[in-house]
Amino acid sequence: VLRLASVAYRWPQSWYNLAVREKEQAVAFSPFDWLLGYFSLDIGIDLGTANTLVNVKGKGIVIQEPSWVAINKRTREPIAIGAAAKEMIGRTPADIITLRPLRDGVISEFEITQAMLEYFIARAHQQSIVPVPRPRVVIGIPAGVTEVEKRAVYDAAMAAGSRHTYLIEEPVAAALGAGLPIDEVGGSMIVDIGGGTSEVAIMTMGGVVSSRSLRVAGDELDEDIIQYIRNKYNILIGQRLAEEAKMTLGSAFPLKEEKTMTLRGRNLVTGLPDSIEVSSIELRDAISDSVQTIIDTIRDALDETPPEILADLMDNGVCLAGGGSLLQGLDKRLTEELQINTWLAEDPISCVARGAGIALEEMDKWKGLFVGLERKSAPRD
């Protein structure tokens, strides 16, 4: 009995030791990975809900594609990725579906996200001689993600072929890419409005003073337009058309010349195709609640900011980044509401990817900006 008890005690312990050894072997130095990594390109990735951008060290932005994947419904194998998949939205046969593997800035479909990352990493190395890329990767993540959501991004990047993966919060990367002096004494403020999340951060001396993360952004504005047209005109329009209407007519502030646009969809009463003409005034009303929610979130971040930094922001202003910041008149609306000058970053869509690239190029300087999987510093290369 004692012998059996001893064996029973040692059995789970031996399995635990085996698991620990396997984990140690997985993170141990691999000469093969090092050799492949020597010929691989370091890349920064803005893994966005709406778009994915890839910044290659020394080359700049080389890929800017929609975060869409078309898969076989039965086998779950990707058929098309990026712009090719987006063109298929609403036009696929029954055995193929198009989807976004990320929702609200975080991974909702792990295996599909991994396949998408593999595709983009391979495309970034098309002109490289390395047969199997093993790059160092910096990926932007929303500031308000949980530890589980961070781990999902890290694991997906490692499974996609990354040699070392570093995570950086998107508003911090956006500030870096916009050229804000976040390492100096003095306040800087960034508002990064993407497809799934809106991020607000106030920084000084390389650290964050106050921040907010809100899951109301470009996708929510598209949904507002769809619901508005459905409720007012009894016409159902698709997501692509709603996004096009937002980019053409959408605004947060009255325009000098109001515009109109024809929208086509299905009449919910007759079930037949129908079209209507809508104005920019109507769409401004449709998205007003979501825009006001974003403004209130910015106000909350300012409310927690020390007065000395608020004085700096009066001089430096508020920088807008992300695709959602291209909404017409948003800078004027924020300037009026906040009483602080608000300006648009150069090429706001690529700010996060450019910031990730800067962090890669000057890793020793910016290593303090990386976030770990737990509440501690990220590992060093």
Secondary structure, DSSP 8 states (H G I E B T S, - for coil): -HHHHHHHHHHHHHHHHHHHHHHHHHHS--HHHHHHHHTS--EEEEE-SSEEEEEETTTEEEEEEES-EEEETTT--EEEETHHHHTTTT---TTEEEE-SEETTEES-HHHHHHHHHHHHHHHTTT-S-SS---EEEEEE-TT--HHHHHHHHHHHHHTT-SEEEEEEHHHHHHHHTT--TTSSS-EEEEEE-SS-EEEEEEETTEEEEEEEES-SHHHHHHHHHHHHHHHH-EE--HHHHHHHHHHH-BSS--SS--EEEEEEEETTT-SEEEEEEEHHHHHHHTHHHHHHHHHHHHHHHHTS-HHHHHHHHHH-EEEESGGGGSBTHHHHHHHHHSS-EEE-SSGGGHHHHHHHHHHHTHHHHGGGEE-SSSSB----
